[in-house]
Amino acid sequence: MTTTLSSNWKKLSSKLNQGSKVTKQPVKGKNGKTKIKKAELENTLNITPTLQKSTLSPIELALWTKENDINVSDIAVQTEKITLIPQGNDIRKKEPGKYLAMDCEFVGVGPEGTESALARVSIVNFYGHTVFDKFVKPRERVTDWRTWVSGVTPKHMNEAISFQEAQNETSKLLEGRILVGHAIHHDLDALFLSHPKSRIRDTSQYKPFRSISMGKTPSLKKLSSHFLKIDIQGSAHSSVEDARATMLLFRLHRKEFEQSIRTQNRKPEKTS
């Protein structure tokens, strides 16, 4: 019995080995020419696959391609396609880094929808890369989605996180970093968070920016139009776009901005 099984196994094994030695015939196309897979060809010729280009807005382009200071002349007048290489410095540009810009969107709650509730939190880094962007489930019943201005719809709630999650994630990201924002106290209040005053760069409080509104608080849209020559918030708001615009405004005047902060934080000398 054992011998019979062994003999049968040898025959089967022999057939299997012969089958494994059969080489695959190249696939031929309709014209009779041999087809070669693109990946195999690139492998054989040692060709690096062509990287897909991304279309960046003028704001994205200026933030991503410039390292430090930005001039108005660096801001393109139209969208451009550039190749983003996922290696080297580009990886560094996707990390949170020292500076973060935050913007939030709100929906209406209460009988008339006049009270505001947090519905989206967006945070970008120094280079405009989005490090956090989540829709947030309001803790109260929404009576006015304000979609025309907030860009938030009921469908977005399907992927939304809880308020507690948004608060925790935001708090972790902001810890120890410099926060850039426009009237940022509204966003912090909505999240029930605080941030050291010395680590806040608020574009709504920067004197040169306020000068175009007779000392009053200018809108982000007005600042972008005046200083960046870019029109934002064309239809519905995008908190990511607003955060990027705020970061670009800050970077455009970063040296002067930081100097004004140092001056504010400098304690007056005591006189004897």
C-alpha positions as CSV (number, residue, x, y, z in Angstrom):
1,M,0.0,0.0,0.0
2,T,2.8,2.4,1.0
3,T,4.8,1.5,-2.2
4,T,1.7,2.2,-4.4
5,L,1.2,5.6,-2.8
6,S,4.8,6.5,-3.2
7,S,4.9,5.5,-6.8
8,N,1.7,7.5,-7.6
9,W,3.2,10.5,-5.8
10,K,6.4,10.3,-7.8
11,K,4.4,10.3,-11.1
12,L,2.2,13.2,-9.9
13,S,5.3,15.1,-8.7
14,S,7.0,14.6,-12.0
15,K,4.1,16.1,-13.9
16,L,3.9,19.0,-11.5
17,N,7.6,19.8,-12.0
18,Q,7.3,19.6,-15.7
19,G,4.4,22.1,-15.5
20,S,6.4,24.5,-13.4
21,K,9.1,24.6,-16.1
22,V,6.8,25.7,-18.8
23,T,7.6,29.3,-19.7
24,K,4.9,31.8,-20.3
25,Q,4.5,32.9,-23.9
26,P,4.4,36.6,-24.5
27,V,0.9,38.0,-25.0
28,K,0.4,39.3,-28.6
29,G,-1.8,42.1,-29.6
30,K,-4.2,42.2,-32.6
31,N,-1.4,43.4,-34.9
32,G,0.7,40.4,-33.9
33,K,3.2,42.4,-32.0
34,T,4.2,41.3,-28.5
35,K,2.6,43.3,-25.7
36,I,4.9,44.4,-22.8
37,K,3.5,45.6,-19.6
38,K,4.4,49.2,-18.7
39,A,5.7,48.2,-15.3
40,E,7.9,45.5,-16.8
41,L,9.3,47.9,-19.4
42,E,10.1,50.5,-16.8
43,N,11.8,47.8,-14.7
44,T,13.9,46.6,-17.7
45,L,15.0,50.0,-18.8
46,N,15.3,51.3,-15.3
47,I,12.9,54.2,-16.0
48,T,11.4,56.1,-13.1
49,P,7.6,56.3,-13.6
50,T,6.3,59.8,-14.5
51,L,5.0,61.6,-11.4
52,Q,1.5,62.9,-11.6
53,K,1.2,66.7,-11.5
54,S,-1.0,68.5,-9.0
55,T,-2.9,71.7,-9.8
56,L,-2.3,74.2,-7.0
57,S,-4.1,77.5,-6.4
58,P,-2.0,80.7,-6.2
59,I,-2.1,80.5,-2.4
60,E,-1.1,76.9,-2.3
61,L,1.7,77.4,-4.8
62,A,3.3,80.3,-2.9
63,L,3.1,78.5,0.5
64,W,4.4,75.2,-0.9
65,T,7.3,76.4,-3.1
66,K,8.7,79.1,-0.9
67,E,10.9,78.3,2.1
68,N,10.9,81.4,4.2
69,D,9.9,84.9,3.4
70,I,7.3,85.5,0.6
71,N,6.9,88.6,-1.5
72,V,3.8,89.6,-3.3
73,S,5.6,89.0,-6.6
74,D,6.0,85.3,-5.5
75,I,2.2,84.9,-5.7
76,A,1.0,83.6,-9.0
77,V,-2.0,85.2,-10.7
78,Q,-3.5,81.8,-11.8
79,T,-3.5,78.2,-10.9
80,E,-0.5,76.1,-12.0
81,K,0.4,72.5,-12.3
82,I,3.5,71.3,-10.5
83,T,5.0,68.0,-9.7
84,L,5.0,67.1,-6.0
85,I,7.8,64.6,-5.3
86,P,7.0,62.5,-2.3
87,Q,10.5,62.4,-1.0
88,G,13.3,64.5,0.6
89,N,12.2,68.0,1.6
90,D,8.6,67.3,0.6
91,I,8.1,64.9,3.5
92,R,9.4,67.6,5.9
93,K,6.9,70.0,4.4
94,K,4.0,67.7,5.4
95,E,4.9,67.6,9.1
96,P,3.1,69.9,11.5
97,G,6.2,72.0,12.2
98,K,6.5,75.2,14.3
99,Y,3.6,77.2,12.8
100,L,0.0,76.1,12.4
101,A,-2.9,78.1,10.9
102,M,-6.4,77.2,12.0
103,D,-9.9,78.1,10.7
104,C,-13.3,76.8,11.6
105,E,-16.8,76.6,10.1
106,F,-20.0,77.0,12.0
107,V,-23.7,76.1,11.5
108,G,-26.7,77.6,13.2
109,V,-28.5,76.2,16.2
110,G,-31.3,77.4,18.4
111,P,-34.9,78.4,17.5
112,E,-33.8,81.0,14.8
113,G,-30.5,79.4,13.9
114,T,-28.7,82.5,15.1
115,E,-26.4,80.8,17.6
116,S,-23.3,79.2,16.2
117,A,-22.0,75.6,16.7
118,L,-18.7,74.2,15.5
119,A,-19.1,72.0,12.4
120,R,-15.6,71.8,10.9
121,V,-12.0,72.4,12.0
122,S,-9.1,72.8,9.5
123,I,-5.5,73.2,10.3
124,V,-2.6,73.7,7.9
125,N,1.1,74.0,8.4
126,F,3.7,76.6,7.4
127,Y,3.6,75.3,3.8
128,G,-0.1,75.2,3.5
129,H,-0.3,71.4,3.8
130,T,-3.4,70.2,5.6
131,V,-2.5,68.4,8.8
132,F,-6.1,68.2,10.2
133,D,-9.4,68.7,8.5
134,K,-12.5,67.2,10.1
135,F,-16.2,67.8,10.1
136,V,-17.6,68.0,13.6
137,K,-21.0,66.8,14.9
138,P,-22.7,69.8,16.6
139,R,-23.8,69.0,20.1
140,E,-27.2,70.7,19.5
141,R,-29.8,70.2,16.8
142,V,-28.9,72.2,13.7
143,T,-31.6,74.6,12.6
144,D,-29.6,76.4,9.9
145,W,-26.8,74.7,8.0
146,R,-25.7,78.0,6.5
147,T,-24.3,76.0,3.6
148,W,-24.2,79.1,1.4
149,V,-21.5,80.5,3.7
150,S,-20.2,77.5,5.7
151,G,-20.0,75.0,2.9
152,V,-21.3,72.4,5.4
153,T,-24.2,70.1,4.5
154,P,-26.1,67.3,6.3
155,K,-24.2,64.7,4.3
156,H,-20.9,65.9,5.8
157,M,-22.2,64.6,9.2
158,N,-21.9,61.0,7.9
159,E,-18.1,61.3,8.2
160,A,-18.0,63.8,11.1
161,I,-16.3,63.2,14.4
162,S,-17.5,64.1,17.9
163,F,-16.8,67.5,19.5
164,Q,-14.7,65.8,22.1
165,E,-12.5,64.1,19.4
166,A,-12.1,67.4,17.6
167,Q,-11.2,69.2,20.8
168,N,-8.6,66.5,21.8
169,E,-7.0,66.3,18.4
170,T,-6.8,70.1,18.0
171,S,-5.4,70.5,21.5
172,K,-2.6,67.9,20.8
173,L,-1.6,69.6,17.6
174,L,-1.5,73.1,18.9
175,E,0.5,72.2,22.1
176,G,3.9,74.0,22.0
177,R,3.3,75.5,18.6
178,I,2.6,79.0,17.3
179,L,-1.0,79.4,16.2
180,V,-1.8,81.7,13.2
181,G,-5.4,82.7,12.7
182,H,-7.9,85.4,11.8
183,A,-9.9,86.5,14.9
184,I,-8.7,83.2,16.3
185,H,-10.3,83.7,19.7
186,H,-13.7,82.8,18.1
187,D,-12.3,79.4,16.9
188,L,-10.6,78.8,20.3
189,D,-13.8,79.7,22.2
190,A,-15.8,77.3,20.0
191,L,-13.4,74.5,20.9
192,F,-13.3,75.5,24.6
193,L,-9.5,75.8,24.3
194,S,-7.0,78.4,25.3
195,H,-3.5,79.2,23.9
196,P,-0.7,81.3,25.3
197,K,-1.0,84.8,24.0
198,S,2.7,84.9,23.2
199,R,2.2,82.0,20.8
200,I,-0.7,83.6,18.8
201,R,-0.3,85.4,15.6
202,D,-3.7,87.0,14.8
203,T,-4.0,88.7,11.4
204,S,-7.1,90.6,12.6
205,Q,-5.0,92.4,15.2
206,Y,-1.9,93.2,13.2
207,K,-1.8,97.0,12.9
208,P,-0.7,97.3,9.3
209,F,-3.6,95.0,8.4
210,R,-6.1,97.0,10.4
211,S,-5.0,100.2,8.8
212,I,-7.0,99.4,5.7
213,S,-10.2,99.3,7.8
214,M,-9.7,102.6,9.6
215,G,-8.4,100.7,12.7
216,K,-11.4,98.3,12.8
217,T,-11.2,94.6,12.4
218,P,-10.8,93.8,8.6
219,S,-12.4,90.7,7.1
220,L,-10.1,87.9,5.9
221,K,-11.6,88.4,2.4
222,K,-10.7,92.1,2.4
223,L,-7.1,91.4,3.6
224,S,-6.6,88.7,0.9
225,S,-7.9,91.0,-1.8
226,H,-5.8,94.0,-0.7
227,F,-2.5,92.3,0.3
228,L,-2.5,89.1,-1.7
229,K,-4.5,90.4,-4.7
230,I,-6.5,87.2,-4.5
231,D,-10.3,86.8,-4.1
232,I,-11.3,84.1,-1.6
233,Q,-14.7,82.9,-0.4
234,G,-16.1,83.3,-3.8
235,S,-19.1,81.1,-3.0
236,A,-19.2,78.9,0.1
237,H,-16.4,79.3,2.6
238,S,-13.7,76.6,2.8
239,S,-11.9,76.6,6.2
240,V,-8.9,75.0,4.5
241,E,-8.6,77.8,2.0
242,D,-9.2,80.4,4.8
243,A,-6.5,78.8,6.9
244,R,-4.1,78.9,4.0
245,A,-4.9,82.5,3.2
246,T,-4.2,83.4,6.8
247,M,-0.9,81.6,6.8
248,L,0.1,83.4,3.6
249,L,-0.8,86.8,5.0
250,F,1.3,86.0,8.0
251,R,4.3,84.8,6.0
252,L,4.1,87.8,3.8
253,H,4.8,90.0,6.8
254,R,6.4,87.5,9.2
255,K,9.5,89.5,10.2
256,E,7.5,92.6,11.0
257,F,4.8,90.5,12.6
258,E,7.3,88.8,14.9
259,Q,8.9,92.1,15.8
260,S,5.6,93.6,16.8
261,I,5.0,90.5,19.1
262,R,8.4,90.9,20.7
263,T,7.6,94.6,21.3
264,Q,4.3,93.8,22.9
265,N,5.8,91.1,25.1
266,R,8.7,93.3,26.2
267,K,8.1,94.4,29.8
268,P,8.8,98.1,30.5
269,E,11.9,98.7,32.6
270,K,11.4,99.6,36.2
271,T,12.5,103.0,37.3
272,S,14.1,103.5,40.7
